[in-house]
């Protein structure tokens, strides 16, 4: 039998019961990812690394299943998108896709513009953490980048 999103999802539900929430499943995947990172840095044989990678995929299959998706179909769709993207290599055998500046600006403006904080206040230190996992310094840089992209004074 070859495993599928459905077979993994049904096994997980029968074995562990209701997962509770997508956030809990994602947190569990993060726990397995930590085990994968430990395996990648432990010097143990590659077989151990691949077993830990399989654990991550199993949890992600459960996440897809509980939301009515087939993980492998979603991977196919995402790879089609990835193959059509322009990539910037980072010199380590990895890279990041080049984002369209206008869409990135829109997203950044939506995130930063909705914050009800005064980034112009010099009394708030740059390392002050604002409630979006950004420091005040990062927020100030983001607002300056938005202003520059729109041709406004920062």
Chimera marker file (.cmm) of the C-alpha trace (Angstrom):
<marker_set name="trace">
<marker id="1" x="0.000" y="0.000" z="0.000" r="1" g="1" b="0" radius="0.5"/>
<marker id="2" x="1.272" y="3.428" z="-0.884" r="1" g="1" b="0" radius="0.5"/>
<marker id="3" x="0.360" y="6.060" z="1.713" r="1" g="1" b="0" radius="0.5"/>
<marker id="4" x="-1.803" y="9.026" z="0.765" r="1" g="1" b="0" radius="0.5"/>
<marker id="5" x="-3.051" y="12.141" z="2.467" r="1" g="1" b="0" radius="0.5"/>
<marker id="6" x="-6.293" y="10.290" z="3.166" r="1" g="1" b="0" radius="0.5"/>
<marker id="7" x="-4.667" y="7.141" z="4.579" r="1" g="1" b="0" radius="0.5"/>
<marker id="8" x="-2.408" y="9.203" z="6.833" r="1" g="1" b="0" radius="0.5"/>
<marker id="9" x="-5.267" y="11.482" z="7.934" r="1" g="1" b="0" radius="0.5"/>
<marker id="10" x="-7.550" y="8.552" z="8.719" r="1" g="1" b="0" radius="0.5"/>
<marker id="11" x="-4.784" y="6.732" z="10.612" r="1" g="1" b="0" radius="0.5"/>
<marker id="12" x="-3.967" y="9.857" z="12.648" r="1" g="1" b="0" radius="0.5"/>
<marker id="13" x="-7.625" y="10.465" z="13.513" r="1" g="1" b="0" radius="0.5"/>
<marker id="14" x="-8.159" y="6.845" z="14.537" r="1" g="1" b="0" radius="0.5"/>
<marker id="15" x="-4.918" y="6.717" z="16.508" r="1" g="1" b="0" radius="0.5"/>
<marker id="16" x="-4.883" y="10.134" z="18.189" r="1" g="1" b="0" radius="0.5"/>
<marker id="17" x="-8.423" y="11.487" z="17.893" r="1" g="1" b="0" radius="0.5"/>
<marker id="18" x="-9.386" y="15.002" z="16.835" r="1" g="1" b="0" radius="0.5"/>
<marker id="19" x="-6.347" y="17.244" z="16.431" r="1" g="1" b="0" radius="0.5"/>
<marker id="20" x="-8.175" y="20.180" z="18.003" r="1" g="1" b="0" radius="0.5"/>
<marker id="21" x="-7.001" y="22.928" z="15.679" r="1" g="1" b="0" radius="0.5"/>
<marker id="22" x="-4.843" y="23.676" z="12.680" r="1" g="1" b="0" radius="0.5"/>
<marker id="23" x="-2.576" y="25.655" z="14.982" r="1" g="1" b="0" radius="0.5"/>
<marker id="24" x="-1.986" y="22.572" z="17.130" r="1" g="1" b="0" radius="0.5"/>
<marker id="25" x="-1.178" y="20.455" z="14.080" r="1" g="1" b="0" radius="0.5"/>
<marker id="26" x="1.214" y="23.152" z="12.824" r="1" g="1" b="0" radius="0.5"/>
<marker id="27" x="2.834" y="23.305" z="16.272" r="1" g="1" b="0" radius="0.5"/>
<marker id="28" x="3.255" y="19.520" z="16.173" r="1" g="1" b="0" radius="0.5"/>
<marker id="29" x="4.873" y="19.830" z="12.729" r="1" g="1" b="0" radius="0.5"/>
<marker id="30" x="7.203" y="22.419" z="14.235" r="1" g="1" b="0" radius="0.5"/>
<marker id="31" x="8.163" y="19.952" z="16.978" r="1" g="1" b="0" radius="0.5"/>
<marker id="32" x="8.979" y="17.364" z="14.332" r="1" g="1" b="0" radius="0.5"/>
<marker id="33" x="10.909" y="20.008" z="12.360" r="1" g="1" b="0" radius="0.5"/>
<marker id="34" x="13.047" y="20.607" z="15.448" r="1" g="1" b="0" radius="0.5"/>
<marker id="35" x="13.818" y="16.881" z="15.546" r="1" g="1" b="0" radius="0.5"/>
<marker id="36" x="14.746" y="17.052" z="11.855" r="1" g="1" b="0" radius="0.5"/>
<marker id="37" x="17.110" y="19.958" z="12.514" r="1" g="1" b="0" radius="0.5"/>
<marker id="38" x="18.734" y="18.044" z="15.373" r="1" g="1" b="0" radius="0.5"/>
<marker id="39" x="19.173" y="15.054" z="13.076" r="1" g="1" b="0" radius="0.5"/>
<marker id="40" x="20.695" y="17.271" z="10.384" r="1" g="1" b="0" radius="0.5"/>
<marker id="41" x="23.332" y="18.552" z="12.794" r="1" g="1" b="0" radius="0.5"/>
<marker id="42" x="24.000" y="15.361" z="14.759" r="1" g="1" b="0" radius="0.5"/>
<marker id="43" x="26.307" y="13.601" z="12.356" r="1" g="1" b="0" radius="0.5"/>
<marker id="44" x="24.068" y="10.523" z="12.460" r="1" g="1" b="0" radius="0.5"/>
<marker id="45" x="23.523" y="8.483" z="9.271" r="1" g="1" b="0" radius="0.5"/>
<marker id="46" x="21.343" y="9.984" z="6.531" r="1" g="1" b="0" radius="0.5"/>
<marker id="47" x="18.684" y="7.331" z="7.175" r="1" g="1" b="0" radius="0.5"/>
<marker id="48" x="17.904" y="9.011" z="10.505" r="1" g="1" b="0" radius="0.5"/>
<marker id="49" x="17.564" y="12.388" z="8.786" r="1" g="1" b="0" radius="0.5"/>
<marker id="50" x="15.129" y="10.990" z="6.220" r="1" g="1" b="0" radius="0.5"/>
<marker id="51" x="13.014" y="9.305" z="8.909" r="1" g="1" b="0" radius="0.5"/>
<marker id="52" x="12.669" y="12.641" z="10.692" r="1" g="1" b="0" radius="0.5"/>
<marker id="53" x="11.758" y="14.325" z="7.389" r="1" g="1" b="0" radius="0.5"/>
<marker id="54" x="9.040" y="11.693" z="6.928" r="1" g="1" b="0" radius="0.5"/>
<marker id="55" x="7.630" y="12.595" z="10.363" r="1" g="1" b="0" radius="0.5"/>
<marker id="56" x="7.281" y="16.216" z="9.222" r="1" g="1" b="0" radius="0.5"/>
<marker id="57" x="5.515" y="15.161" z="6.015" r="1" g="1" b="0" radius="0.5"/>
<marker id="58" x="3.148" y="12.881" z="7.946" r="1" g="1" b="0" radius="0.5"/>
<marker id="59" x="2.058" y="15.771" z="10.181" r="1" g="1" b="0" radius="0.5"/>
<marker id="60" x="1.647" y="18.071" z="7.165" r="1" g="1" b="0" radius="0.5"/>
<marker id="61" x="-0.482" y="15.401" z="5.458" r="1" g="1" b="0" radius="0.5"/>
<marker id="62" x="-2.704" y="15.370" z="8.545" r="1" g="1" b="0" radius="0.5"/>
<marker id="63" x="-3.063" y="19.150" z="8.299" r="1" g="1" b="0" radius="0.5"/>
<marker id="64" x="-4.068" y="18.930" z="4.640" r="1" g="1" b="0" radius="0.5"/>
<marker id="65" x="-6.489" y="16.054" z="5.320" r="1" g="1" b="0" radius="0.5"/>
<marker id="66" x="-8.314" y="17.819" z="8.128" r="1" g="1" b="0" radius="0.5"/>
<marker id="67" x="-8.891" y="20.751" z="5.764" r="1" g="1" b="0" radius="0.5"/>
<marker id="68" x="-10.122" y="18.624" z="2.876" r="1" g="1" b="0" radius="0.5"/>
<marker id="69" x="-7.029" y="18.863" z="0.670" r="1" g="1" b="0" radius="0.5"/>
<marker id="70" x="-4.647" y="16.327" z="-0.795" r="1" g="1" b="0" radius="0.5"/>
<marker id="71" x="-1.103" y="17.316" z="0.195" r="1" g="1" b="0" radius="0.5"/>
<marker id="72" x="0.459" y="15.801" z="-2.924" r="1" g="1" b="0" radius="0.5"/>
<marker id="73" x="-1.953" y="17.675" z="-5.228" r="1" g="1" b="0" radius="0.5"/>
<marker id="74" x="-1.110" y="20.903" z="-3.417" r="1" g="1" b="0" radius="0.5"/>
<marker id="75" x="2.610" y="20.186" z="-3.830" r="1" g="1" b="0" radius="0.5"/>
<marker id="76" x="2.033" y="19.722" z="-7.576" r="1" g="1" b="0" radius="0.5"/>
<marker id="77" x="0.209" y="23.074" z="-7.790" r="1" g="1" b="0" radius="0.5"/>
<marker id="78" x="2.872" y="24.853" z="-5.748" r="1" g="1" b="0" radius="0.5"/>
<marker id="79" x="5.700" y="23.407" z="-7.836" r="1" g="1" b="0" radius="0.5"/>
<marker id="80" x="3.996" y="24.710" z="-10.991" r="1" g="1" b="0" radius="0.5"/>
<marker id="81" x="4.019" y="28.173" z="-9.391" r="1" g="1" b="0" radius="0.5"/>
<marker id="82" x="7.638" y="27.776" z="-8.261" r="1" g="1" b="0" radius="0.5"/>
<marker id="83" x="8.776" y="26.697" z="-11.718" r="1" g="1" b="0" radius="0.5"/>
<marker id="84" x="7.237" y="29.853" z="-13.204" r="1" g="1" b="0" radius="0.5"/>
<marker id="85" x="8.912" y="32.200" z="-10.707" r="1" g="1" b="0" radius="0.5"/>
<marker id="86" x="12.158" y="34.109" z="-11.002" r="1" g="1" b="0" radius="0.5"/>
<marker id="87" x="14.613" y="33.074" z="-8.293" r="1" g="1" b="0" radius="0.5"/>
<marker id="88" x="17.538" y="34.828" z="-6.657" r="1" g="1" b="0" radius="0.5"/>
<marker id="89" x="20.190" y="32.394" z="-5.467" r="1" g="1" b="0" radius="0.5"/>
<marker id="90" x="21.720" y="33.084" z="-2.060" r="1" g="1" b="0" radius="0.5"/>
<marker id="91" x="25.032" y="31.307" z="-2.702" r="1" g="1" b="0" radius="0.5"/>
<marker id="92" x="24.311" y="28.404" z="-0.340" r="1" g="1" b="0" radius="0.5"/>
<marker id="93" x="22.447" y="26.179" z="-2.770" r="1" g="1" b="0" radius="0.5"/>
<marker id="94" x="19.169" y="27.872" z="-1.880" r="1" g="1" b="0" radius="0.5"/>
<marker id="95" x="17.340" y="31.006" z="-2.905" r="1" g="1" b="0" radius="0.5"/>
<marker id="96" x="14.266" y="33.166" z="-2.668" r="1" g="1" b="0" radius="0.5"/>
<marker id="97" x="11.746" y="34.045" z="-5.294" r="1" g="1" b="0" radius="0.5"/>
<marker id="98" x="11.908" y="37.578" z="-6.590" r="1" g="1" b="0" radius="0.5"/>
<marker id="99" x="8.760" y="39.375" z="-5.567" r="1" g="1" b="0" radius="0.5"/>
<marker id="100" x="6.936" y="41.845" z="-7.727" r="1" g="1" b="0" radius="0.5"/>
<marker id="101" x="7.642" y="45.203" z="-6.070" r="1" g="1" b="0" radius="0.5"/>
<marker id="102" x="4.076" y="46.456" z="-6.475" r="1" g="1" b="0" radius="0.5"/>
<marker id="103" x="2.518" y="43.419" z="-4.788" r="1" g="1" b="0" radius="0.5"/>
<marker id="104" x="5.140" y="43.439" z="-2.024" r="1" g="1" b="0" radius="0.5"/>
<marker id="105" x="4.476" y="47.128" z="-1.444" r="1" g="1" b="0" radius="0.5"/>
<marker id="106" x="0.743" y="46.475" z="-1.209" r="1" g="1" b="0" radius="0.5"/>
<marker id="107" x="1.219" y="43.703" z="1.361" r="1" g="1" b="0" radius="0.5"/>
<marker id="108" x="3.732" y="45.727" z="3.380" r="1" g="1" b="0" radius="0.5"/>
<marker id="109" x="1.466" y="48.791" z="3.329" r="1" g="1" b="0" radius="0.5"/>
<marker id="110" x="-1.482" y="46.709" z="4.534" r="1" g="1" b="0" radius="0.5"/>
<marker id="111" x="0.527" y="45.245" z="7.422" r="1" g="1" b="0" radius="0.5"/>
<marker id="112" x="2.379" y="48.357" z="8.529" r="1" g="1" b="0" radius="0.5"/>
<marker id="113" x="-0.395" y="50.837" z="7.776" r="1" g="1" b="0" radius="0.5"/>
<marker id="114" x="-2.831" y="48.988" z="10.000" r="1" g="1" b="0" radius="0.5"/>
<marker id="115" x="-0.641" y="49.231" z="13.093" r="1" g="1" b="0" radius="0.5"/>
<marker id="116" x="-1.780" y="51.765" z="15.613" r="1" g="1" b="0" radius="0.5"/>
<marker id="117" x="1.699" y="52.726" z="16.804" r="1" g="1" b="0" radius="0.5"/>
<marker id="118" x="3.659" y="55.900" z="16.372" r="1" g="1" b="0" radius="0.5"/>
<marker id="119" x="6.924" y="54.922" z="14.722" r="1" g="1" b="0" radius="0.5"/>
<marker id="120" x="7.875" y="58.590" z="14.561" r="1" g="1" b="0" radius="0.5"/>
<marker id="121" x="8.106" y="58.824" z="18.353" r="1" g="1" b="0" radius="0.5"/>
<marker id="122" x="11.851" y="58.978" z="19.168" r="1" g="1" b="0" radius="0.5"/>
<marker id="123" x="11.129" y="57.990" z="22.787" r="1" g="1" b="0" radius="0.5"/>
<marker id="124" x="10.246" y="54.449" z="21.680" r="1" g="1" b="0" radius="0.5"/>
<marker id="125" x="13.493" y="52.465" z="21.262" r="1" g="1" b="0" radius="0.5"/>
<marker id="126" x="14.201" y="50.564" z="18.033" r="1" g="1" b="0" radius="0.5"/>
<marker id="127" x="14.249" y="47.218" z="19.850" r="1" g="1" b="0" radius="0.5"/>
<marker id="128" x="10.724" y="47.720" z="21.259" r="1" g="1" b="0" radius="0.5"/>
<marker id="129" x="8.656" y="44.726" z="20.092" r="1" g="1" b="0" radius="0.5"/>
<marker id="130" x="5.395" y="45.657" z="18.404" r="1" g="1" b="0" radius="0.5"/>
<marker id="131" x="2.572" y="43.072" z="18.264" r="1" g="1" b="0" radius="0.5"/>
<marker id="132" x="3.371" y="41.759" z="14.754" r="1" g="1" b="0" radius="0.5"/>
<marker id="133" x="6.710" y="40.080" z="15.446" r="1" g="1" b="0" radius="0.5"/>
<marker id="134" x="8.558" y="43.199" z="14.339" r="1" g="1" b="0" radius="0.5"/>
<marker id="135" x="10.777" y="45.452" z="16.345" r="1" g="1" b="0" radius="0.5"/>
<marker id="136" x="10.138" y="49.174" z="16.277" r="1" g="1" b="0" radius="0.5"/>
<marker id="137" x="13.327" y="49.565" z="14.222" r="1" g="1" b="0" radius="0.5"/>
<marker id="138" x="12.015" y="47.102" z="11.626" r="1" g="1" b="0" radius="0.5"/>
<marker id="139" x="8.703" y="48.951" z="11.595" r="1" g="1" b="0" radius="0.5"/>
<marker id="140" x="10.469" y="52.261" z="11.016" r="1" g="1" b="0" radius="0.5"/>
<marker id="141" x="12.484" y="50.740" z="8.162" r="1" g="1" b="0" radius="0.5"/>
<marker id="142" x="9.303" y="49.294" z="6.652" r="1" g="1" b="0" radius="0.5"/>
<marker id="143" x="7.508" y="52.630" z="6.798" r="1" g="1" b="0" radius="0.5"/>
<marker id="144" x="10.550" y="54.356" z="5.267" r="1" g="1" b="0" radius="0.5"/>
<marker id="145" x="10.621" y="51.763" z="2.453" r="1" g="1" b="0" radius="0.5"/>
<marker id="146" x="6.925" y="52.339" z="1.775" r="1" g="1" b="0" radius="0.5"/>
<marker id="147" x="7.423" y="56.101" z="1.664" r="1" g="1" b="0" radius="0.5"/>
<marker id="148" x="10.418" y="55.739" z="-0.651" r="1" g="1" b="0" radius="0.5"/>
<marker id="149" x="8.578" y="53.391" z="-2.992" r="1" g="1" b="0" radius="0.5"/>
<marker id="150" x="5.666" y="55.825" z="-3.175" r="1" g="1" b="0" radius="0.5"/>
<marker id="151" x="8.036" y="58.729" z="-3.763" r="1" g="1" b="0" radius="0.5"/>
<marker id="152" x="7.158" y="60.386" z="-0.464" r="1" g="1" b="0" radius="0.5"/>
<marker id="153" x="9.470" y="61.872" z="2.132" r="1" g="1" b="0" radius="0.5"/>
<marker id="154" x="10.306" y="59.349" z="4.832" r="1" g="1" b="0" radius="0.5"/>
<link id1="1" id2="2" r="1" g="1" b="0" radius="0.2"/>
<link id1="2" id2="3" r="1" g="1" b="0" radius="0.2"/>
<link id1="3" id2="4" r="1" g="1" b="0" radius="0.2"/>
<link id1="4" id2="5" r="1" g="1" b="0" radius="0.2"/>
<link id1="5" id2="6" r="1" g="1" b="0" radius="0.2"/>
<link id1="6" id2="7" r="1" g="1" b="0" radius="0.2"/>
<link id1="7" id2="8" r="1" g="1" b="0" radius="0.2"/>
<link id1="8" id2="9" r="1" g="1" b="0" radius="0.2"/>
<link id1="9" id2="10" r="1" g="1" b="0" radius="0.2"/>
<link id1="10" id2="11" r="1" g="1" b="0" radius="0.2"/>
<link id1="11" id2="12" r="1" g="1" b="0" radius="0.2"/>
<link id1="12" id2="13" r="1" g="1" b="0" radius="0.2"/>
<link id1="13" id2="14" r="1" g="1" b="0" radius="0.2"/>
<link id1="14" id2="15" r="1" g="1" b="0" radius="0.2"/>
<link id1="15" id2="16" r="1" g="1" b="0" radius="0.2"/>
<link id1="16" id2="17" r="1" g="1" b="0" radius="0.2"/>
<link id1="17" id2="18" r="1" g="1" b="0" radius="0.2"/>
<link id1="18" id2="19" r="1" g="1" b="0" radius="0.2"/>
<link id1="19" id2="20" r="1" g="1" b="0" radius="0.2"/>
<link id1="20" id2="21" r="1" g="1" b="0" radius="0.2"/>
<link id1="21" id2="22" r="1" g="1" b="0" radius="0.2"/>
<link id1="22" id2="23" r="1" g="1" b="0" radius="0.2"/>
<link id1="23" id2="24" r="1" g="1" b="0" radius="0.2"/>
<link id1="24" id2="25" r="1" g="1" b="0" radius="0.2"/>
<link id1="25" id2="26" r="1" g="1" b="0" radius="0.2"/>
<link id1="26" id2="27" r="1" g="1" b="0" radius="0.2"/>
<link id1="27" id2="28" r="1" g="1" b="0" radius="0.2"/>
<link id1="28" id2="29" r="1" g="1" b="0" radius="0.2"/>
<link id1="29" id2="30" r="1" g="1" b="0" radius="0.2"/>
<link id1="30" id2="31" r="1" g="1" b="0" radius="0.2"/>
<link id1="31" id2="32" r="1" g="1" b="0" radius="0.2"/>
<link id1="32" id2="33" r="1" g="1" b="0" radius="0.2"/>
<link id1="33" id2="34" r="1" g="1" b="0" radius="0.2"/>
<link id1="34" id2="35" r="1" g="1" b="0" radius="0.2"/>
<link id1="35" id2="36" r="1" g="1" b="0" radius="0.2"/>
<link id1="36" id2="37" r="1" g="1" b="0" radius="0.2"/>
<link id1="37" id2="38" r="1" g="1" b="0" radius="0.2"/>
<link id1="38" id2="39" r="1" g="1" b="0" radius="0.2"/>
<link id1="39" id2="40" r="1" g="1" b="0" radius="0.2"/>
<link id1="40" id2="41" r="1" g="1" b="0" radius="0.2"/>
<link id1="41" id2="42" r="1" g="1" b="0" radius="0.2"/>
<link id1="42" id2="43" r="1" g="1" b="0" radius="0.2"/>
<link id1="43" id2="44" r="1" g="1" b="0" radius="0.2"/>
<link id1="44" id2="45" r="1" g="1" b="0" radius="0.2"/>
<link id1="45" id2="46" r="1" g="1" b="0" radius="0.2"/>
<link id1="46" id2="47" r="1" g="1" b="0" radius="0.2"/>
<link id1="47" id2="48" r="1" g="1" b="0" radius="0.2"/>
<link id1="48" id2="49" r="1" g="1" b="0" radius="0.2"/>
<link id1="49" id2="50" r="1" g="1" b="0" radius="0.2"/>
<link id1="50" id2="51" r="1" g="1" b="0" radius="0.2"/>
<link id1="51" id2="52" r="1" g="1" b="0" radius="0.2"/>
<link id1="52" id2="53" r="1" g="1" b="0" radius="0.2"/>
<link id1="53" id2="54" r="1" g="1" b="0" radius="0.2"/>
<link id1="54" id2="55" r="1" g="1" b="0" radius="0.2"/>
<link id1="55" id2="56" r="1" g="1" b="0" radius="0.2"/>
<link id1="56" id2="57" r="1" g="1" b="0" radius="0.2"/>
<link id1="57" id2="58" r="1" g="1" b="0" radius="0.2"/>
<link id1="58" id2="59" r="1" g="1" b="0" radius="0.2"/>
<link id1="59" id2="60" r="1" g="1" b="0" radius="0.2"/>
<link id1="60" id2="61" r="1" g="1" b="0" radius="0.2"/>
<link id1="61" id2="62" r="1" g="1" b="0" radius="0.2"/>
<link id1="62" id2="63" r="1" g="1" b="0" radius="0.2"/>
<link id1="63" id2="64" r="1" g="1" b="0" radius="0.2"/>
<link id1="64" id2="65" r="1" g="1" b="0" radius="0.2"/>
<link id1="65" id2="66" r="1" g="1" b="0" radius="0.2"/>
<link id1="66" id2="67" r="1" g="1" b="0" radius="0.2"/>
<link id1="67" id2="68" r="1" g="1" b="0" radius="0.2"/>
<link id1="68" id2="69" r="1" g="1" b="0" radius="0.2"/>
<link id1="69" id2="70" r="1" g="1" b="0" radius="0.2"/>
<link id1="70" id2="71" r="1" g="1" b="0" radius="0.2"/>
<link id1="71" id2="72" r="1" g="1" b="0" radius="0.2"/>
<link id1="72" id2="73" r="1" g="1" b="0" radius="0.2"/>
<link id1="73" id2="74" r="1" g="1" b="0" radius="0.2"/>
<link id1="74" id2="75" r="1" g="1" b="0" radius="0.2"/>
<link id1="75" id2="76" r="1" g="1" b="0" radius="0.2"/>
<link id1="76" id2="77" r="1" g="1" b="0" radius="0.2"/>
<link id1="77" id2="78" r="1" g="1" b="0" radius="0.2"/>
<link id1="78" id2="79" r="1" g="1" b="0" radius="0.2"/>
<link id1="79" id2="80" r="1" g="1" b="0" radius="0.2"/>
<link id1="80" id2="81" r="1" g="1" b="0" radius="0.2"/>
<link id1="81" id2="82" r="1" g="1" b="0" radius="0.2"/>
<link id1="82" id2="83" r="1" g="1" b="0" radius="0.2"/>
<link id1="83" id2="84" r="1" g="1" b="0" radius="0.2"/>
<link id1="84" id2="85" r="1" g="1" b="0" radius="0.2"/>
<link id1="85" id2="86" r="1" g="1" b="0" radius="0.2"/>
<link id1="86" id2="87" r="1" g="1" b="0" radius="0.2"/>
<link id1="87" id2="88" r="1" g="1" b="0" radius="0.2"/>
<link id1="88" id2="89" r="1" g="1" b="0" radius="0.2"/>
<link id1="89" id2="90" r="1" g="1" b="0" radius="0.2"/>
<link id1="90" id2="91" r="1" g="1" b="0" radius="0.2"/>
<link id1="91" id2="92" r="1" g="1" b="0" radius="0.2"/>
<link id1="92" id2="93" r="1" g="1" b="0" radius="0.2"/>
<link id1="93" id2="94" r="1" g="1" b="0" radius="0.2"/>
<link id1="94" id2="95" r="1" g="1" b="0" radius="0.2"/>
<link id1="95" id2="96" r="1" g="1" b="0" radius="0.2"/>
<link id1="96" id2="97" r="1" g="1" b="0" radius="0.2"/>
<link id1="97" id2="98" r="1" g="1" b="0" radius="0.2"/>
<link id1="98" id2="99" r="1" g="1" b="0" radius="0.2"/>
<link id1="99" id2="100" r="1" g="1" b="0" radius="0.2"/>
<link id1="100" id2="101" r="1" g="1" b="0" radius="0.2"/>
<link id1="101" id2="102" r="1" g="1" b="0" radius="0.2"/>
<link id1="102" id2="103" r="1" g="1" b="0" radius="0.2"/>
<link id1="103" id2="104" r="1" g="1" b="0" radius="0.2"/>
<link id1="104" id2="105" r="1" g="1" b="0" radius="0.2"/>
<link id1="105" id2="106" r="1" g="1" b="0" radius="0.2"/>
<link id1="106" id2="107" r="1" g="1" b="0" radius="0.2"/>
<link id1="107" id2="108" r="1" g="1" b="0" radius="0.2"/>
<link id1="108" id2="109" r="1" g="1" b="0" radius="0.2"/>
<link id1="109" id2="110" r="1" g="1" b="0" radius="0.2"/>
<link id1="110" id2="111" r="1" g="1" b="0" radius="0.2"/>
<link id1="111" id2="112" r="1" g="1" b="0" radius="0.2"/>
<link id1="112" id2="113" r="1" g="1" b="0" radius="0.2"/>
<link id1="113" id2="114" r="1" g="1" b="0" radius="0.2"/>
<link id1="114" id2="115" r="1" g="1" b="0" radius="0.2"/>
<link id1="115" id2="116" r="1" g="1" b="0" radius="0.2"/>
<link id1="116" id2="117" r="1" g="1" b="0" radius="0.2"/>
<link id1="117" id2="118" r="1" g="1" b="0" radius="0.2"/>
<link id1="118" id2="119" r="1" g="1" b="0" radius="0.2"/>
<link id1="119" id2="120" r="1" g="1" b="0" radius="0.2"/>
<link id1="120" id2="121" r="1" g="1" b="0" radius="0.2"/>
<link id1="121" id2="122" r="1" g="1" b="0" radius="0.2"/>
<link id1="122" id2="123" r="1" g="1" b="0" radius="0.2"/>
<link id1="123" id2="124" r="1" g="1" b="0" radius="0.2"/>
<link id1="124" id2="125" r="1" g="1" b="0" radius="0.2"/>
<link id1="125" id2="126" r="1" g="1" b="0" radius="0.2"/>
<link id1="126" id2="127" r="1" g="1" b="0" radius="0.2"/>
<link id1="127" id2="128" r="1" g="1" b="0" radius="0.2"/>
<link id1="128" id2="129" r="1" g="1" b="0" radius="0.2"/>
<link id1="129" id2="130" r="1" g="1" b="0" radius="0.2"/>
<link id1="130" id2="131" r="1" g="1" b="0" radius="0.2"/>
<link id1="131" id2="132" r="1" g="1" b="0" radius="0.2"/>
<link id1="132" id2="133" r="1" g="1" b="0" radius="0.2"/>
<link id1="133" id2="134" r="1" g="1" b="0" radius="0.2"/>
<link id1="134" id2="135" r="1" g="1" b="0" radius="0.2"/>
<link id1="135" id2="136" r="1" g="1" b="0" radius="0.2"/>
<link id1="136" id2="137" r="1" g="1" b="0" radius="0.2"/>
<link id1="137" id2="138" r="1" g="1" b="0" radius="0.2"/>
<link id1="138" id2="139" r="1" g="1" b="0" radius="0.2"/>
<link id1="139" id2="140" r="1" g="1" b="0" radius="0.2"/>
<link id1="140" id2="141" r="1" g="1" b="0" radius="0.2"/>
<link id1="141" id2="142" r="1" g="1" b="0" radius="0.2"/>
<link id1="142" id2="143" r="1" g="1" b="0" radius="0.2"/>
<link id1="143" id2="144" r="1" g="1" b="0" radius="0.2"/>
<link id1="144" id2="145" r="1" g="1" b="0" radius="0.2"/>
<link id1="145" id2="146" r="1" g="1" b="0" radius="0.2"/>
<link id1="146" id2="147" r="1" g="1" b="0" radius="0.2"/>
<link id1="147" id2="148" r="1" g="1" b="0" radius="0.2"/>
<link id1="148" id2="149" r="1" g="1" b="0" radius="0.2"/>
<link id1="149" id2="150" r="1" g="1" b="0" radius="0.2"/>
<link id1="150" id2="151" r="1" g="1" b="0" radius="0.2"/>
<link id1="151" id2="152" r="1" g="1" b="0" radius="0.2"/>
<link id1="152" id2="153" r="1" g="1" b="0" radius="0.2"/>
<link id1="153" id2="154" r="1" g="1" b="0" radius="0.2"/>
</marker_set>
